[in-house]
Amino acid sequence: MREIKVSEITDKIKNMCIDVNLNLSDDMRSALKEASQEEDSELGKHILKQLEKNLEIASSENIPICQDTGMAVIFLEIGQDVHLTGGSLEAAINEGVRQGYTEGYLRKSVVSDPLIRKNTGDNTPAVIHEKIVDGDKIKITLAPKGFGSENMSRVFMLKPAEGIEGVKNAVLTAVKDAGPNACPPMVVGVGIGGDFEKCAILAKLALTRKVNESSEIQYVAELEEELKEKINNTGIGPGGLGGKTTCLAVNINTYPTHIAGLPVAVNICCHVNRHISCIV
Amino acid sequence: MEIKLTSPIEKSRLSELRAGDMVSISGTIYTARDAAHKRMEEALSSGKDLPFDIKGNIIYYMGPSPAREGQVIGSAGPTTASRMDKYTPKLLDLGLAAMIGKGKRTPEVHEAIIRNGAVYFAAIGGAGALLSKCIKECEVIAYEDLGTEAIRKLRVEDFPCIVVIDSTGEDLYLK
């Protein structure tokens, strides 16, 4: 049994909140750069170049890449041989978010009640997903999620008979409906299988995979490629103003499901697809 | 290429713009997003004045991140305009000249834009650091308790936008 103080989690999360909102990951930077070189539309190219410039300013001047610094979504993989000490894990996580968003000059975008809508003032609480795994370490992944794209995300409860064509239609429907609202070029996270909530979590987790990494399952990797091409053929383009760069990647996760079901979740992310991980 | 505009702005100037035109805006603009629109709607319903004179003015759908010391404002890119659609026709009928945001608008907003000779601009979504450099002054003028959603009066210089819906109703997203 290894002991980990929850205060260590607080510090990690605080620093990750600040870092991830100022610096986009290398895979996303490369994907944007590549897209701006390959875009045919003049306006599309201009927008992609502006986005690259935006990333430079964000890093060099400590201004968040996007003003929507998101709701903090946190995935934890907790080794079963870990003993957490020094207080509540959930409280420690939220303290990390509070410190990160306050000290990092990040926007506080969370309201305490979905209908009464009073801002909590410190961007807490986070959305936390925990998984117990083997080992004596904790892997923390932070993925702040902006709601321009979150609002365009969908869950489709398909029938098994709709099969892979049904899945393709679902993804394309969500992307076309999202259009300019989701700040394209997008990253499209897809969860297939599980049940109603599992597919949504799979889709969100898919957004934390690097955009230059394919699924390890061959047919899924092929589906990712095919959907990416189809999405880029919609012509939505950068900023929704036309072009062939509508998405930078389609990342799909799958899970076993029920004999009667084919759940599909499409979690759309904008070009500011932020995620960062560390191991404690 | 780029058309220079000054805000507040005359409707006659807006009527020259066409969907797809690149413009740069200098002058005074006001921020308002979801919660501020709700407050403005409530003010109008109870017969009160709006916190600023919207006639000839431009609303920027934006809620910034906080400014660090020495900065005018934090990250300051556009938010999705469609969430304001419910409130927009009334504001256009009261003289609002233009809006800056991103994303699609409802048919009701299209009609109100045509009826009033207004314009809907898009700024580049997710380019908040870049756009913040065009904001030279920022002052909260109403609903301070709303935090990032408070109404701010901004002085902008060469703020880059694209005409998405022009005063004839032509929509660049639908082209």
Interface residues (C-beta under 8 A of the other chain):
Chain A: L43 I47 Q50 L51 K53 N54 L55 I57 A58 E61 N62 I63 P64 I65 C66 Q67 D68 T69 Y105 L106 R107 K108 S109 R117 N119 G121 G146 G148 N151 G179 P180 N181 C183 G239 G240 L241 G242 C270 H271 V272
Chain B: G20 A35 M62 G63 P64 S65 P66 A67 R68 Q71 G74 S75 A76 G77 T79 T80 S82 K102 G103 K104 A122 I124 G125 G126 A127 G128 A129 L130 S132 K133 L146 G147 T148 E149 P160 I162 L172 Y173 K175
